[in-house]
Amino acid sequence: MERWQFFSLIFLYVAVIGMAVLLVANRHQARQLFVELQTLEKERDRLNSDWSRLKLEQSTQLHHLRIEQRARESLKMQKPSTEGIGVIRE
C-alpha cells in the first residue's frame, strides 16, 4: 500500500466518523426542536382556549350593558337608591 493510499484511507475513516457524529447531533437537535414544537403547540391551544373564553365573557358583558341601556332609554328605568332598597324577611 502506497503512502498516499494510506493517508486517503485515514482521511476517509475520519470523514465517515465525523459524518456519523454530525448525524447523531442533527438527530438530537431535531428531537429537541420537536419537543419544543409540542410545548409551543400546547401553549397555543391553551391561549386559544383562554381567548375564546374571554370573547364569550366580553359578549356576555356587552349583552348586559345593552339590556341596561335599553331599559334606561326605552322603559325609563333607573337603579334604585339605597333608601329605595329594602329587605323582605319571611
CYANA upper distance limits for C-alpha pairs under 8 A (distance plus 0.5 A):
  1 MET  CA      5 GLN  CA      6.94
  1 MET  CA      6 PHE  CA      7.21
  2 GLU  CA      6 PHE  CA      6.86
  3 ARG  CA      7 PHE  CA      6.88
  4 TRP  CA      8 SER  CA      6.50
  5 GLN  CA      9 LEU  CA      6.58
  6 PHE  CA     10 ILE  CA      6.77
  7 PHE  CA     11 PHE  CA      6.51
  8 SER  CA     12 LEU  CA      6.65
  9 LEU  CA     13 TYR  CA      6.76
 10 ILE  CA     14 VAL  CA      6.72
 11 PHE  CA     15 ALA  CA      6.53
 12 LEU  CA     16 VAL  CA      6.55
 13 TYR  CA     17 ILE  CA      6.69
 14 VAL  CA     18 GLY  CA      6.45
 15 ALA  CA     19 MET  CA      6.56
 16 VAL  CA     20 ALA  CA      6.70
 17 ILE  CA     21 VAL  CA      6.76
 18 GLY  CA     22 LEU  CA      6.72
 19 MET  CA     23 LEU  CA      6.56
 20 ALA  CA     24 VAL  CA      6.79
 21 VAL  CA     25 ALA  CA      6.70
 22 LEU  CA     26 ASN  CA      6.50
 23 LEU  CA     27 ARG  CA      6.70
 24 VAL  CA     28 HIS  CA      6.68
 25 ALA  CA     29 GLN  CA      6.68
 26 ASN  CA     30 ALA  CA      6.65
 27 ARG  CA     31 ARG  CA      6.75
 28 HIS  CA     32 GLN  CA      6.79
 29 GLN  CA     33 LEU  CA      6.63
 30 ALA  CA     34 PHE  CA      6.64
 31 ARG  CA     35 VAL  CA      6.76
 32 GLN  CA     36 GLU  CA      6.75
 33 LEU  CA     37 LEU  CA      6.53
 34 PHE  CA     38 GLN  CA      6.74
 35 VAL  CA     39 THR  CA      6.79
 36 GLU  CA     40 LEU  CA      6.66
 37 LEU  CA     41 GLU  CA      6.59
 38 GLN  CA     42 LYS  CA      6.73
 39 THR  CA     43 GLU  CA      6.80
 40 LEU  CA     44 ARG  CA      6.56
 41 GLU  CA     45 ASP  CA      6.66
 42 LYS  CA     46 ARG  CA      6.68
 43 GLU  CA     47 LEU  CA      6.61
 44 ARG  CA     48 ASN  CA      6.57
 45 ASP  CA     49 SER  CA      6.66
 46 ARG  CA     50 ASP  CA      6.72
 47 LEU  CA     51 TRP  CA      6.50
 48 ASN  CA     52 SER  CA      6.65
 49 SER  CA     53 ARG  CA      6.74
 50 ASP  CA     54 LEU  CA      6.61
 51 TRP  CA     55 LYS  CA      6.61
 52 SER  CA     56 LEU  CA      6.70
 53 ARG  CA     57 GLU  CA      6.73
 54 LEU  CA     58 GLN  CA      6.53
 55 LYS  CA     59 SER  CA      6.69
 56 LEU  CA     60 THR  CA      6.67
 57 GLU  CA     61 GLN  CA      6.62
 58 GLN  CA     62 LEU  CA      6.60
 59 SER  CA     63 HIS  CA      6.53
 60 THR  CA     64 HIS  CA      6.85
 61 GLN  CA     65 LEU  CA      6.73
 62 LEU  CA     66 ARG  CA      6.63
 63 HIS  CA     67 ILE  CA      6.77
 64 HIS  CA     68 GLU  CA      6.69
 65 LEU  CA     69 GLN  CA      6.54
 66 ARG  CA     70 ARG  CA      6.52
 67 ILE  CA     71 ALA  CA      6.57
 68 GLU  CA     72 ARG  CA      6.78
 69 GLN  CA     73 GLU  CA      6.67
 70 ARG  CA     74 SER  CA      6.02
 70 ARG  CA     75 LEU  CA      7.73
 71 ALA  CA     75 LEU  CA      5.55
 71 ALA  CA     76 LYS  CA      6.85
 71 ALA  CA     77 MET  CA      6.07
 71 ALA  CA     78 GLN  CA      8.50
 72 ARG  CA     76 LYS  CA      5.17
 72 ARG  CA     77 MET  CA      5.22
 72 ARG  CA     78 GLN  CA      6.69
 73 GLU  CA     77 MET  CA      8.08
 80 PRO  CA     84 GLY  CA      6.14
 80 PRO  CA     85 ILE  CA      7.13
 81 SER  CA     85 ILE  CA      7.22
